[in-house]
Amino acid sequence: MSPDRFEAMGVDVLVGGATEAELEAVGLLFEKLDRTFSRFRADSELNRVNAGTAEFVPASPMFAQVLALALDAALRTDGLVDPTLGAAIEAAGYDRDFAELTDDERPPRTAFPGSWRHVRVAGPLVFRYPGTKLDLNCVVKGLAVDAALQQLGGDGFVAAGGDVAVRGSAVVGLPGGGSLTLRDGGLATSGTTQRRWLRGGLTQHHLIDPRTGRPSTSPWSEVTVAAGSCLEADVAAKAAFLLADDGPDWLDDRELPGRFRAGNVEVANRSWRRALEPEPAQAA
């Protein structure tokens, strides 16, 4: 049976193994997350929180929970995955839906390094300095894929923009060609091959380095990571991309398989090669 397909969060979403009711629940979940966390919907909760003039602003339980997950991701990656890069990505020119972006002769605006250590969640309240622009896309898509899979009663998969969560097993295509069989886990790719634009004659992309507040200068074009969940894989792929040449070893230290691409060159870390090694035949 062919997977069902719809568009949400600016990407194609594929769902395999869902009943009609489960597929409807998945669609409603994506819509709710987009309505809450979109940078491009004037009425989103994210924009309401960002516009708050007080240091503490009220937030819904879901918003507070997702922000807490993003702050945990920042802690686990030493700040490489940072939820405070909203102003930085706008400064690079990504200030509207990607489909509406055009090349701009104006140079990028002032850089805004990350400031995640100045953000707190206290029950229903979010603390951040007024003017801080949160951007929770660092975790929302991976979280959406994992949560959507939970709507399925049996084995199946959910894929959104190349990020995948699987219950049971499924053959998953890889960027640049090839595939692998993913079992009970997640796969995510972070890269700059899709979302690029020109600002002041300079190529910009959406993977902001929080240490500089500018688009990363990592040599990788794409990093793909497999993990126990799509969210874990997504966070790790972003961090490994930003770590440039140190990315493969960083993943190996966490026993996470990763494949790195720089143009036509592919580099697999030890964990990736080990995961793809065929199991030795059992003696009769």
Secondary structure, DSSP 8 states (H G I E B T S, - for coil): ---EEEEETTEEEEEES--HHHHHHHHHHHHHHHHHH-SS-TT-HHHHHHH--SSEEE--HHHHHHHHHHHHHHHHTTTSS-TT-HHHHHHTT--S-GGG---BSS---------GGG-EEETTEEE--TT----THHHHHHHHHHHHHTT-SSSEEEEETTEEEEEEEEEEE-TTS-EEEEEEEEEEEEESSSSEEEETTEEEES-EETTTTEE---S-SEEEEEESSHHHHHHHHHHHHHTGGGHHHHHHHTT--EEEEETTEEEE-HHHHHHHS-------
